[in-house]
Amino acid sequence: MPKNIPSLKPRELIKILEKGGCRFDREGKGDHCLYIRLTPESKHIVPIDMGAKEMSPAYVLRIFRQFGFTDEEIDQLLK
């Protein structure tokens, strides 16, 4: 499990996710935007709550996991 995952604002998280190969897919319901990550094995589509003031470390980790990032990839992206 990755150590030192910070609380992040939605825009900060999106910058990190885009660095990891995720991209905007479409608008969702309410304040949510759907982001997509294509890997050779699968396609991951995850909603991100853009209306949140700050996302807890547990929520940030859950988003990384939904996209299929490994612990090593998460550590690299957070550097």
mmCIF file as gemmi writes it, N, C-alpha and C atoms, coordinates in Angstrom:
data_model
loop_
_atom_site.group_PDB
_atom_site.id
_atom_site.type_symbol
_atom_site.label_atom_id
_atom_site.label_alt_id
_atom_site.label_comp_id
_atom_site.label_asym_id
_atom_site.label_entity_id
_atom_site.label_seq_id
_atom_site.pdbx_PDB_ins_code
_atom_site.Cartn_x
_atom_site.Cartn_y
_atom_site.Cartn_z
_atom_site.occupancy
_atom_site.B_iso_or_equiv
_atom_site.pdbx_formal_charge
_atom_site.auth_seq_id
_atom_site.auth_asym_id
_atom_site.pdbx_PDB_model_num
ATOM 1 N N . MET Axp A 1 ? 0.842 -1.184 0 1 0 ? 1 A 1
ATOM 2 C CA . MET Axp A 1 ? 0 0 0 1 0 ? 1 A 1
ATOM 3 C C . MET Axp A 1 ? 0.882 1.24 0 1 0 ? 1 A 1
ATOM 4 N N . PRO Axp A 2 ? 0.599 2.199 -0.872 1 0 ? 2 A 1
ATOM 5 C CA . PRO Axp A 2 ? 1.428 3.407 -0.943 1 0 ? 2 A 1
ATOM 6 C C . PRO Axp A 2 ? 1.347 4.226 0.337 1 0 ? 2 A 1
ATOM 7 N N . LYS Axp A 3 ? 2.446 4.836 0.674 1 0 ? 3 A 1
ATOM 8 C CA . LYS Axp A 3 ? 2.517 5.672 1.874 1 0 ? 3 A 1
ATOM 9 C C . LYS Axp A 3 ? 2.381 7.138 1.464 1 0 ? 3 A 1
ATOM 10 N N . ASN Axp A 4 ? 1.975 7.952 2.417 1 0 ? 4 A 1
ATOM 11 C CA . ASN Axp A 4 ? 1.944 9.405 2.255 1 0 ? 4 A 1
ATOM 12 C C . ASN Axp A 4 ? 1.071 9.878 1.105 1 0 ? 4 A 1
ATOM 13 N N . ILE Axp A 5 ? -0.121 9.342 0.98 1 0 ? 5 A 1
ATOM 14 C CA . ILE Axp A 5 ? -1.062 9.862 -0.005 1 0 ? 5 A 1
ATOM 15 C C . ILE Axp A 5 ? -1.686 11.116 0.601 1 0 ? 5 A 1
ATOM 16 N N . PRO Axp A 6 ? -1.584 12.254 -0.089 1 0 ? 6 A 1
ATOM 17 C CA . PRO Axp A 6 ? -2.1 13.499 0.477 1 0 ? 6 A 1
ATOM 18 C C . PRO Axp A 6 ? -3.587 13.695 0.191 1 0 ? 6 A 1
ATOM 19 N N . SER Axp A 7 ? -4.194 14.623 0.924 1 0 ? 7 A 1
ATOM 20 C CA . SER Axp A 7 ? -5.525 15.105 0.573 1 0 ? 7 A 1
ATOM 21 C C . SER Axp A 7 ? -5.339 15.995 -0.644 1 0 ? 7 A 1
ATOM 22 N N . LEU Axp A 8 ? -6.209 15.879 -1.623 1 0 ? 8 A 1
ATOM 23 C CA . LEU Axp A 8 ? -6.063 16.646 -2.849 1 0 ? 8 A 1
ATOM 24 C C . LEU Axp A 8 ? -7.366 17.319 -3.242 1 0 ? 8 A 1
ATOM 25 N N . LYS Axp A 9 ? -7.252 18.458 -3.888 1 0 ? 9 A 1
ATOM 26 C CA . LYS Axp A 9 ? -8.409 19.093 -4.509 1 0 ? 9 A 1
ATOM 27 C C . LYS Axp A 9 ? -8.643 18.385 -5.841 1 0 ? 9 A 1
ATOM 28 N N . PRO Axp A 10 ? -9.867 18.402 -6.356 1 0 ? 10 A 1
ATOM 29 C CA . PRO Axp A 10 ? -10.145 17.687 -7.605 1 0 ? 10 A 1
ATOM 30 C C . PRO Axp A 10 ? -9.22 18.069 -8.759 1 0 ? 10 A 1
ATOM 31 N N . ARG Axp A 11 ? -8.934 19.336 -8.937 1 0 ? 11 A 1
ATOM 32 C CA . ARG Axp A 11 ? -8.062 19.776 -10.044 1 0 ? 11 A 1
ATOM 33 C C . ARG Axp A 11 ? -6.636 19.236 -9.888 1 0 ? 11 A 1
ATOM 34 N N . GLU Axp A 12 ? -6.148 19.186 -8.644 1 0 ? 12 A 1
ATOM 35 C CA . GLU Axp A 12 ? -4.813 18.627 -8.397 1 0 ? 12 A 1
ATOM 36 C C . GLU Axp A 12 ? -4.782 17.142 -8.744 1 0 ? 12 A 1
ATOM 37 N N . LEU Axp A 13 ? -5.829 16.423 -8.349 1 0 ? 13 A 1
ATOM 38 C CA . LEU Axp A 13 ? -5.909 14.993 -8.649 1 0 ? 13 A 1
ATOM 39 C C . LEU Axp A 13 ? -5.959 14.755 -10.151 1 0 ? 13 A 1
ATOM 40 N N . ILE Axp A 14 ? -6.704 15.575 -10.87 1 0 ? 14 A 1
ATOM 41 C CA . ILE Axp A 14 ? -6.823 15.41 -12.322 1 0 ? 14 A 1
ATOM 42 C C . ILE Axp A 14 ? -5.477 15.619 -13.003 1 0 ? 14 A 1
ATOM 43 N N . LYS Axp A 15 ? -4.7 16.6 -12.556 1 0 ? 15 A 1
ATOM 44 C CA . LYS Axp A 15 ? -3.364 16.807 -13.142 1 0 ? 15 A 1
ATOM 45 C C . LYS Axp A 15 ? -2.499 15.565 -12.96 1 0 ? 15 A 1
ATOM 46 N N . ILE Axp A 16 ? -2.572 14.949 -11.794 1 0 ? 16 A 1
ATOM 47 C CA . ILE Axp A 16 ? -1.795 13.737 -11.521 1 0 ? 16 A 1
ATOM 48 C C . ILE Axp A 16 ? -2.29 12.585 -12.384 1 0 ? 16 A 1
ATOM 49 N N . LEU Axp A 17 ? -3.608 12.437 -12.49 1 0 ? 17 A 1
ATOM 50 C CA . LEU Axp A 17 ? -4.175 11.362 -13.298 1 0 ? 17 A 1
ATOM 51 C C . LEU Axp A 17 ? -3.829 11.509 -14.774 1 0 ? 17 A 1
ATOM 52 N N . GLU Axp A 18 ? -3.846 12.737 -15.275 1 0 ? 18 A 1
ATOM 53 C CA . GLU Axp A 18 ? -3.491 12.971 -16.68 1 0 ? 18 A 1
ATOM 54 C C . GLU Axp A 18 ? -2.027 12.638 -16.933 1 0 ? 18 A 1
ATOM 55 N N . LYS Axp A 19 ? -1.193 12.876 -15.948 1 0 ? 19 A 1
ATOM 56 C CA . LYS Axp A 19 ? 0.212 12.491 -16.047 1 0 ? 19 A 1
ATOM 57 C C . LYS Axp A 19 ? 0.346 10.969 -16.147 1 0 ? 19 A 1
ATOM 58 N N . GLY Axp A 20 ? -0.617 10.237 -15.575 1 0 ? 20 A 1
ATOM 59 C CA . GLY Axp A 20 ? -0.61 8.782 -15.592 1 0 ? 20 A 1
ATOM 60 C C . GLY Axp A 20 ? -1.341 8.166 -16.769 1 0 ? 20 A 1
ATOM 61 N N . GLY Axp A 21 ? -1.803 9.001 -17.706 1 0 ? 21 A 1
ATOM 62 C CA . GLY Axp A 21 ? -2.434 8.474 -18.91 1 0 ? 21 A 1
ATOM 63 C C . GLY Axp A 21 ? -3.949 8.521 -18.926 1 0 ? 21 A 1
ATOM 64 N N . CYS Axp A 22 ? -4.557 9.114 -17.928 1 0 ? 22 A 1
ATOM 65 C CA . CYS Axp A 22 ? -6.015 9.247 -17.921 1 0 ? 22 A 1
ATOM 66 C C . CYS Axp A 22 ? -6.394 10.493 -18.707 1 0 ? 22 A 1
ATOM 67 N N . ARG Axp A 23 ? -7.613 10.483 -19.246 1 0 ? 23 A 1
ATOM 68 C CA . ARG Axp A 23 ? -8.078 11.657 -19.976 1 0 ? 23 A 1
ATOM 69 C C . ARG Axp A 23 ? -9.566 11.842 -19.748 1 0 ? 23 A 1
ATOM 70 N N . PHE Axp A 24 ? -10.016 13.078 -19.965 1 0 ? 24 A 1
ATOM 71 C CA . PHE Axp A 24 ? -11.432 13.406 -19.803 1 0 ? 24 A 1
ATOM 72 C C . PHE Axp A 24 ? -12.244 12.636 -20.835 1 0 ? 24 A 1
ATOM 73 N N . ASP Axp A 25 ? -13.35 12.025 -20.383 1 0 ? 25 A 1
ATOM 74 C CA . ASP Axp A 25 ? -14.227 11.293 -21.289 1 0 ? 25 A 1
ATOM 75 C C . ASP Axp A 25 ? -15.497 12.087 -21.559 1 0 ? 25 A 1
ATOM 76 N N . ARG Axp A 26 ? -16.218 12.437 -20.48 1 0 ? 26 A 1
ATOM 77 C CA . ARG Axp A 26 ? -17.461 13.193 -20.662 1 0 ? 26 A 1
ATOM 78 C C . ARG Axp A 26 ? -17.97 13.7 -19.318 1 0 ? 26 A 1
ATOM 79 N N . GLU Axp A 27 ? -18.961 14.582 -19.385 1 0 ? 27 A 1
ATOM 80 C CA . GLU Axp A 27 ? -19.617 15.082 -18.184 1 0 ? 27 A 1
ATOM 81 C C . GLU Axp A 27 ? -20.527 14.001 -17.626 1 0 ? 27 A 1
ATOM 82 N N . GLY Axp A 28 ? -20.582 13.911 -16.316 1 0 ? 28 A 1
ATOM 83 C CA . GLY Axp A 28 ? -21.488 12.972 -15.667 1 0 ? 28 A 1
ATOM 84 C C . GLY Axp A 28 ? -22.66 13.729 -15.074 1 0 ? 28 A 1
ATOM 85 N N . LYS Axp A 29 ? -23.354 13.098 -14.164 1 0 ? 29 A 1
ATOM 86 C CA . LYS Axp A 29 ? -24.482 13.75 -13.51 1 0 ? 29 A 1
ATOM 87 C C . LYS Axp A 29 ? -23.984 14.639 -12.371 1 0 ? 29 A 1
ATOM 88 N N . GLY Axp A 30 ? -24.649 15.75 -12.197 1 0 ? 30 A 1
ATOM 89 C CA . GLY Axp A 30 ? -24.293 16.663 -11.116 1 0 ? 30 A 1
ATOM 90 C C . GLY Axp A 30 ? -22.915 17.264 -11.331 1 0 ? 30 A 1
ATOM 91 N N . ASP Axp A 31 ? -22.086 17.191 -10.301 1 0 ? 31 A 1
ATOM 92 C CA . ASP Axp A 31 ? -20.741 17.779 -10.347 1 0 ? 31 A 1
ATOM 93 C C . ASP Axp A 31 ? -19.685 16.788 -10.805 1 0 ? 31 A 1
ATOM 94 N N . HIS Axp A 32 ? -20.074 15.656 -11.337 1 0 ? 32 A 1
ATOM 95 C CA . HIS Axp A 32 ? -19.11 14.618 -11.685 1 0 ? 32 A 1
ATOM 96 C C . HIS Axp A 32 ? -18.643 14.713 -13.139 1 0 ? 32 A 1
ATOM 97 N N . CYS Axp A 33 ? -17.366 14.413 -13.34 1 0 ? 33 A 1
ATOM 98 C CA . CYS Axp A 33 ? -16.787 14.27 -14.671 1 0 ? 33 A 1
ATOM 99 C C . CYS Axp A 33 ? -16.24 12.852 -14.767 1 0 ? 33 A 1
ATOM 100 N N . LEU Axp A 34 ? -16.403 12.241 -15.925 1 0 ? 34 A 1
ATOM 101 C CA . LEU Axp A 34 ? -15.919 10.882 -16.114 1 0 ? 34 A 1
ATOM 102 C C . LEU Axp A 34 ? -14.578 10.926 -16.827 1 0 ? 34 A 1
ATOM 103 N N . TYR Axp A 35 ? -13.603 10.248 -16.231 1 0 ? 35 A 1
ATOM 104 C CA . TYR Axp A 35 ? -12.262 10.139 -16.81 1 0 ? 35 A 1
ATOM 105 C C . TYR Axp A 35 ? -12.019 8.693 -17.197 1 0 ? 35 A 1
ATOM 106 N N . ILE Axp A 36 ? -11.214 8.501 -18.231 1 0 ? 36 A 1
ATOM 107 C CA . ILE Axp A 36 ? -10.976 7.168 -18.781 1 0 ? 36 A 1
ATOM 108 C C . ILE Axp A 36 ? -9.479 6.881 -18.814 1 0 ? 36 A 1
ATOM 109 N N . ARG Axp A 37 ? -9.14 5.623 -18.569 1 0 ? 37 A 1
ATOM 110 C CA . ARG Axp A 37 ? -7.76 5.151 -18.706 1 0 ? 37 A 1
ATOM 111 C C . ARG Axp A 37 ? -7.794 3.847 -19.489 1 0 ? 37 A 1
ATOM 112 N N . LEU Axp A 38 ? -7.142 3.853 -20.632 1 0 ? 38 A 1
ATOM 113 C CA . LEU Axp A 38 ? -7.072 2.663 -21.472 1 0 ? 38 A 1
ATOM 114 C C . LEU Axp A 38 ? -5.763 1.937 -21.212 1 0 ? 38 A 1
ATOM 115 N N . THR Axp A 39 ? -5.857 0.654 -20.919 1 0 ? 39 A 1
ATOM 116 C CA . THR Axp A 39 ? -4.675 -0.192 -20.774 1 0 ? 39 A 1
ATOM 117 C C . THR Axp A 39 ? -4.821 -1.326 -21.786 1 0 ? 39 A 1
ATOM 118 N N . PRO Axp A 40 ? -3.744 -2.032 -22.084 1 0 ? 40 A 1
ATOM 119 C CA . PRO Axp A 40 ? -3.858 -3.14 -23.043 1 0 ? 40 A 1
ATOM 120 C C . PRO Axp A 40 ? -4.879 -4.198 -22.608 1 0 ? 40 A 1
ATOM 121 N N . GLU Axp A 41 ? -5.063 -4.369 -21.313 1 0 ? 41 A 1
ATOM 122 C CA . GLU Axp A 41 ? -5.98 -5.387 -20.804 1 0 ? 41 A 1
ATOM 123 C C . GLU Axp A 41 ? -7.424 -4.905 -20.701 1 0 ? 41 A 1
ATOM 124 N N . SER Axp A 42 ? -7.618 -3.613 -20.403 1 0 ? 42 A 1
ATOM 125 C CA . SER Axp A 42 ? -8.982 -3.15 -20.132 1 0 ? 42 A 1
ATOM 126 C C . SER Axp A 42 ? -9.129 -1.642 -20.283 1 0 ? 42 A 1
ATOM 127 N N . LYS Axp A 43 ? -10.373 -1.204 -20.067 1 0 ? 43 A 1
ATOM 128 C CA . LYS Axp A 43 ? -10.717 0.213 -20.11 1 0 ? 43 A 1
ATOM 129 C C . LYS Axp A 43 ? -11.349 0.556 -18.761 1 0 ? 43 A 1
ATOM 130 N N . HIS Axp A 44 ? -10.833 1.59 -18.104 1 0 ? 44 A 1
ATOM 131 C CA . HIS Axp A 44 ? -11.343 2.001 -16.794 1 0 ? 44 A 1
ATOM 132 C C . HIS Axp A 44 ? -11.989 3.371 -16.936 1 0 ? 44 A 1
ATOM 133 N N . ILE Axp A 45 ? -13.248 3.492 -16.539 1 0 ? 45 A 1
ATOM 134 C CA . ILE Axp A 45 ? -13.95 4.773 -16.532 1 0 ? 45 A 1
ATOM 135 C C . ILE Axp A 45 ? -14.365 5.047 -15.094 1 0 ? 45 A 1
ATOM 136 N N . VAL Axp A 46 ? -13.935 6.198 -14.576 1 0 ? 46 A 1
ATOM 137 C CA . VAL Axp A 46 ? -14.16 6.517 -13.162 1 0 ? 46 A 1
ATOM 138 C C . VAL Axp A 46 ? -14.75 7.922 -13.041 1 0 ? 46 A 1
ATOM 139 N N . PRO Axp A 47 ? -15.829 8.088 -12.256 1 0 ? 47 A 1
ATOM 140 C CA . PRO Axp A 47 ? -16.366 9.433 -12.008 1 0 ? 47 A 1
ATOM 141 C C . PRO Axp A 47 ? -15.554 10.141 -10.924 1 0 ? 47 A 1
ATOM 142 N N . ILE Axp A 48 ? -15.323 11.422 -11.14 1 0 ? 48 A 1
ATOM 143 C CA . ILE Axp A 48 ? -14.608 12.236 -10.16 1 0 ? 48 A 1
ATOM 144 C C . ILE Axp A 48 ? -15.501 13.398 -9.774 1 0 ? 48 A 1
ATOM 145 N N . ASP Axp A 49 ? -15.692 13.589 -8.477 1 0 ? 49 A 1
ATOM 146 C CA . ASP Axp A 49 ? -16.56 14.635 -7.948 1 0 ? 49 A 1
ATOM 147 C C . ASP Axp A 49 ? -15.829 15.97 -7.999 1 0 ? 49 A 1
ATOM 148 N N . MET Axp A 50 ? -16.192 16.8 -8.958 1 0 ? 50 A 1
ATOM 149 C CA . MET Axp A 50 ? -15.523 18.084 -9.132 1 0 ? 50 A 1
ATOM 150 C C . MET Axp A 50 ? -16.008 19.125 -8.112 1 0 ? 50 A 1
ATOM 151 N N . GLY Axp A 51 ? -17.102 18.847 -7.435 1 0 ? 51 A 1
ATOM 152 C CA . GLY Axp A 51 ? -17.642 19.789 -6.456 1 0 ? 51 A 1
ATOM 153 C C . GLY Axp A 51 ? -17.034 19.643 -5.072 1 0 ? 51 A 1
ATOM 154 N N . ALA Axp A 52 ? -16.213 18.625 -4.874 1 0 ? 52 A 1
ATOM 155 C CA . ALA Axp A 52 ? -15.595 18.414 -3.563 1 0 ? 52 A 1
ATOM 156 C C . ALA Axp A 52 ? -14.545 19.486 -3.3 1 0 ? 52 A 1
ATOM 157 N N . LYS Axp A 53 ? -14.511 19.985 -2.082 1 0 ? 53 A 1
ATOM 158 C CA . LYS Axp A 53 ? -13.491 20.969 -1.735 1 0 ? 53 A 1
ATOM 159 C C . LYS Axp A 53 ? -12.129 20.302 -1.634 1 0 ? 53 A 1
ATOM 160 N N . GLU Axp A 54 ? -12.08 19.169 -0.948 1 0 ? 54 A 1
ATOM 161 C CA . GLU Axp A 54 ? -10.84 18.419 -0.808 1 0 ? 54 A 1
ATOM 162 C C . GLU Axp A 54 ? -11.174 16.948 -0.623 1 0 ? 54 A 1
ATOM 163 N N . MET Axp A 55 ? -10.397 16.089 -1.255 1 0 ? 55 A 1
ATOM 164 C CA . MET Axp A 55 ? -10.633 14.647 -1.203 1 0 ? 55 A 1
ATOM 165 C C . MET Axp A 55 ? -9.678 14.021 -0.196 1 0 ? 55 A 1
ATOM 166 N N . SER Axp A 56 ? -10.213 13.157 0.651 1 0 ? 56 A 1
ATOM 167 C CA . SER Axp A 56 ? -9.403 12.519 1.686 1 0 ? 56 A 1
ATOM 168 C C . SER Axp A 56 ? -8.409 11.546 1.056 1 0 ? 56 A 1
ATOM 169 N N . PRO Axp A 57 ? -7.319 11.22 1.763 1 0 ? 57 A 1
ATOM 170 C CA . PRO Axp A 57 ? -6.35 10.255 1.239 1 0 ? 57 A 1
ATOM 171 C C . PRO Axp A 57 ? -6.987 8.908 0.877 1 0 ? 57 A 1
ATOM 172 N N . ALA Axp A 58 ? -7.957 8.458 1.669 1 0 ? 58 A 1
ATOM 173 C CA . ALA Axp A 58 ? -8.621 7.18 1.375 1 0 ? 58 A 1
ATOM 174 C C . ALA Axp A 58 ? -9.397 7.26 0.061 1 0 ? 58 A 1
ATOM 175 N N . TYR Axp A 59 ? -10.053 8.388 -0.179 1 0 ? 59 A 1
ATOM 176 C CA . TYR Axp A 59 ? -10.814 8.573 -1.417 1 0 ? 59 A 1
ATOM 177 C C . TYR Axp A 59 ? -9.875 8.662 -2.62 1 0 ? 59 A 1
ATOM 178 N N . VAL Axp A 60 ? -8.76 9.363 -2.458 1 0 ? 60 A 1
ATOM 179 C CA . VAL Axp A 60 ? -7.772 9.475 -3.538 1 0 ? 60 A 1
ATOM 180 C C . VAL Axp A 60 ? -7.225 8.091 -3.885 1 0 ? 60 A 1
ATOM 181 N N . LEU Axp A 61 ? -6.897 7.301 -2.881 1 0 ? 61 A 1
ATOM 182 C CA . LEU Axp A 61 ? -6.392 5.949 -3.122 1 0 ? 61 A 1
ATOM 183 C C . LEU Axp A 61 ? -7.439 5.098 -3.829 1 0 ? 61 A 1
ATOM 184 N N . ARG Axp A 62 ? -8.703 5.235 -3.441 1 0 ? 62 A 1
ATOM 185 C CA . ARG Axp A 62 ? -9.769 4.467 -4.082 1 0 ? 62 A 1
ATOM 186 C C . ARG Axp A 62 ? -9.884 4.814 -5.57 1 0 ? 62 A 1
ATOM 187 N N . ILE Axp A 63 ? -9.724 6.082 -5.914 1 0 ? 63 A 1
ATOM 188 C CA . ILE Axp A 63 ? -9.772 6.488 -7.322 1 0 ? 63 A 1
ATOM 189 C C . ILE Axp A 63 ? -8.607 5.869 -8.083 1 0 ? 63 A 1
ATOM 190 N N . PHE Axp A 64 ? -7.403 5.927 -7.51 1 0 ? 64 A 1
ATOM 191 C CA . PHE Axp A 64 ? -6.248 5.291 -8.164 1 0 ? 64 A 1
ATOM 192 C C . PHE Axp A 64 ? -6.502 3.803 -8.389 1 0 ? 64 A 1
ATOM 193 N N . ARG Axp A 65 ? -7.063 3.129 -7.407 1 0 ? 65 A 1
ATOM 194 C CA . ARG Axp A 65 ? -7.342 1.692 -7.516 1 0 ? 65 A 1
ATOM 195 C C . ARG Axp A 65 ? -8.385 1.411 -8.595 1 0 ? 65 A 1
ATOM 196 N N . GLN Axp A 66 ? -9.408 2.264 -8.691 1 0 ? 66 A 1
ATOM 197 C CA . GLN Axp A 66 ? -10.434 2.073 -9.714 1 0 ? 66 A 1
ATOM 198 C C . GLN Axp A 66 ? -9.85 2.21 -11.114 1 0 ? 66 A 1
ATOM 199 N N . PHE Axp A 67 ? -8.836 3.038 -11.263 1 0 ? 67 A 1
ATOM 200 C CA . PHE Axp A 67 ? -8.169 3.181 -12.554 1 0 ? 67 A 1
ATOM 201 C C . PHE Axp A 67 ? -7.199 2.04 -12.83 1 0 ? 67 A 1
ATOM 202 N N . GLY Axp A 68 ? -6.914 1.215 -11.834 1 0 ? 68 A 1
ATOM 203 C CA . GLY Axp A 68 ? -6.037 0.068 -12.028 1 0 ? 68 A 1
ATOM 204 C C . GLY Axp A 68 ? -4.564 0.36 -11.863 1 0 ? 68 A 1
ATOM 205 N N . PHE Axp A 69 ? -4.214 1.451 -11.175 1 0 ? 69 A 1
ATOM 206 C CA . PHE Axp A 69 ? -2.814 1.773 -10.933 1 0 ? 69 A 1
ATOM 207 C C . PHE Axp A 69 ? -2.227 0.834 -9.883 1 0 ? 69 A 1
ATOM 208 N N . THR Axp A 70 ? -0.978 0.443 -10.068 1 0 ? 70 A 1
ATOM 209 C CA . THR Axp A 70 ? -0.276 -0.369 -9.082 1 0 ? 70 A 1
ATOM 210 C C . THR Axp A 70 ? 0.329 0.555 -8.016 1 0 ? 70 A 1
ATOM 211 N N . ASP Axp A 71 ? 0.794 -0.044 -6.913 1 0 ? 71 A 1
ATOM 212 C CA . ASP Axp A 71 ? 1.426 0.752 -5.857 1 0 ? 71 A 1
ATOM 213 C C . ASP Axp A 71 ? 2.624 1.528 -6.38 1 0 ? 71 A 1
ATOM 214 N N . GLU Axp A 72 ? 3.434 0.893 -7.229 1 0 ? 72 A 1
ATOM 215 C CA . GLU Axp A 72 ? 4.618 1.551 -7.779 1 0 ? 72 A 1
ATOM 216 C C . GLU Axp A 72 ? 4.227 2.721 -8.665 1 0 ? 72 A 1
ATOM 217 N N . GLU Axp A 73 ? 3.177 2.56 -9.472 1 0 ? 73 A 1
ATOM 218 C CA . GLU Axp A 73 ? 2.726 3.648 -10.347 1 0 ? 73 A 1
ATOM 219 C C . GLU Axp A 73 ? 2.188 4.81 -9.512 1 0 ? 73 A 1
ATOM 220 N N . ILE Axp A 74 ? 1.469 4.499 -8.44 1 0 ? 74 A 1
ATOM 221 C CA . ILE Axp A 74 ? 0.927 5.562 -7.585 1 0 ? 74 A 1
ATOM 222 C C . ILE Axp A 74 ? 2.065 6.346 -6.938 1 0 ? 74 A 1
ATOM 223 N N . ASP Axp A 75 ? 3.086 5.634 -6.425 1 0 ? 75 A 1
ATOM 224 C CA . ASP Axp A 75 ? 4.232 6.319 -5.828 1 0 ? 75 A 1
ATOM 225 C C . ASP Axp A 75 ? 4.922 7.217 -6.838 1 0 ? 75 A 1
ATOM 226 N N . GLN Axp A 76 ? 5.101 6.743 -8.073 1 0 ? 76 A 1
ATOM 227 C CA . GLN Axp A 76 ? 5.745 7.546 -9.121 1 0 ? 76 A 1
ATOM 228 C C . GLN Axp A 76 ? 4.933 8.812 -9.441 1 0 ? 76 A 1
ATOM 229 N N . LEU Axp A 77 ? 3.621 8.663 -9.531 1 0 ? 77 A 1
ATOM 230 C CA . LEU Axp A 77 ? 2.778 9.8 -9.877 1 0 ? 77 A 1
ATOM 231 C C . LEU Axp A 77 ? 2.745 10.855 -8.775 1 0 ? 77 A 1
ATOM 232 N N . LEU Axp A 78 ? 2.878 10.428 -7.537 1 0 ? 78 A 1
ATOM 233 C CA . LEU Axp A 78 ? 2.795 11.381 -6.422 1 0 ? 78 A 1
ATOM 234 C C . LEU Axp A 78 ? 4.121 12.064 -6.102 1 0 ? 78 A 1
ATOM 235 N N . LYS Axp A 79 ? 5.183 11.701 -6.781 1 0 ? 79 A 1
ATOM 236 C CA . LYS Axp A 79 ? 6.49 12.347 -6.539 1 0 ? 79 A 1
ATOM 237 C C . LYS Axp A 79 ? 6.529 13.729 -7.126 1 0 ? 79 A 1
